[in-house]
Amino acid sequence: MGHQTGGSWPVRGNGPKPSHAVLIILAASAVLTILAVLVVLAASAVLTILAVLVVLAASAVLTILAVLVVLAASAVLSTLTALTILAVPAVLAIATINLIVNSLAVRPFLALPLLLLLSSQSSQSP
């Protein structure tokens, strides 16, 4: 036969091969996954800092509201990115921090919603 110089593929050097396309798709999906993980981690860190600031600066009712807001935001983030495995420990850590700070400064019955949130989250984890 001989060397093929034309054909349906545009020739640039060796030319694009289907295996290269698969590798490019895999690399792009890996990069997108890493970016999604970083977005979730950054958002969780920001939410944690906000929750701690609210706990330190405000009353117990606002603390419980902050926990609920953080839980809702984490649920939205995990739904958007489908990374619930990362969102649940972040929520548990935030709720634990709030519970510890609350139990130091607040009457016990105000910490009950946090205990309920913790128990419901721990029962959902595999």
C-alpha positions in Angstrom: 0.0 0.0 0.0 2.4 2.8 1.1 2.1 5.8 3.3 -1.3 7.4 3.7 -1.0 11.2 3.3 -4.6 12.2 2.8 -7.9 10.8 4.2 -10.7 12.1 6.3 -8.5 13.1 9.2 -6.6 16.4 8.9 -3.0 15.5 9.2 -1.0 17.5 11.8 2.2 15.7 12.8 0.9 12.3 13.8 -2.7 13.4 13.7 -5.3 13.0 16.4 -6.2 9.5 17.3 -9.3 8.2 19.0 -7.3 7.1 22.0 -6.0 10.7 22.4 -9.5 11.9 22.4 -10.4 9.5 25.2 -7.4 10.6 27.2 -8.3 14.2 26.7 -11.9 13.5 27.9 -10.7 11.6 30.9 -8.2 14.3 31.8 -10.9 17.0 31.4 -13.3 15.1 33.6 -10.6 14.6 36.2 -9.8 18.3 36.2 -13.5 19.1 36.5 -13.9 16.7 39.4 -10.9 18.2 41.2 -12.3 21.7 40.7 -15.7 20.6 42.0 -14.0 19.1 45.1 -12.0 22.3 45.7 -15.2 24.4 45.3 -17.0 22.2 47.9 -14.0 22.3 50.3 -13.7 26.1 49.9 -17.4 26.7 50.4 -17.4 24.4 53.5 -14.4 26.3 54.9 -16.1 29.6 54.4 -19.4 28.3 55.9 -17.4 26.9 58.9 -15.7 30.2 59.5 -19.0 32.1 59.2 -20.6 29.6 61.6 -17.8 30.0 64.2 -18.0 33.8 63.9 -21.7 33.7 64.5 -21.3 31.4 67.4 -18.7 33.6 69.0 -20.5 36.8 68.4 -24.2 36.0 68.8 -26.8 34.3 71.0 -27.9 30.6 71.1 -30.9 31.1 68.8 -28.7 32.7 66.1 -26.3 29.8 66.6 -28.9 27.2 65.9 -30.1 29.2 62.9 -26.6 29.3 61.6 -26.3 25.6 61.9 -29.5 25.2 59.9 -28.3 27.6 57.3 -25.0 25.7 57.0 -26.8 22.4 56.7 -29.0 23.8 54.0 -26.1 25.3 52.1 -24.1 22.0 52.4 -27.1 20.1 51.1 -27.4 22.4 48.1 -23.7 22.2 47.4 -23.7 18.4 47.7 -26.7 18.2 45.4 -25.1 20.5 42.8 -21.8 18.7 42.8 -23.0 15.2 43.8 -20.2 15.0 46.4 -22.3 14.1 49.5 -19.4 12.1 50.8 -17.4 15.3 51.3 -20.4 17.4 52.4 -21.5 15.2 55.3 -18.2 15.3 57.3 -18.1 19.1 56.8 -21.7 19.3 58.2 -20.8 17.0 61.1 -17.8 19.1 61.9 -19.7 22.3 61.8 -22.5 20.9 64.0 -20.0 19.4 66.4 -18.2 22.8 66.8 -21.5 24.5 67.4 -22.5 21.9 69.9 -19.3 22.2 71.9 -19.5 26.0 71.9 -23.2 25.9 72.8 -22.7 23.5 75.6 -20.1 25.7 77.2 -22.3 28.9 77.2 -25.9 27.8 76.8 -28.5 25.9 78.7 -28.7 22.2 77.7 -32.2 22.3 76.1 -31.0 24.7 73.5 -28.4 22.2 72.3 -31.1 19.5 71.7 -31.7 20.5 68.0 -28.0 20.1 67.4 -28.1 16.7 69.0 -31.0 15.7 66.8 -29.1 17.0 63.7 -26.0 15.1 64.7 -28.0 11.9 65.3 -29.9 12.2 62.0 -26.6 12.8 60.0 -24.8 9.9 61.7 -27.7 7.5 61.0 -27.6 8.5 57.3 -23.9 7.8 56.9 -23.1 4.3 55.4 
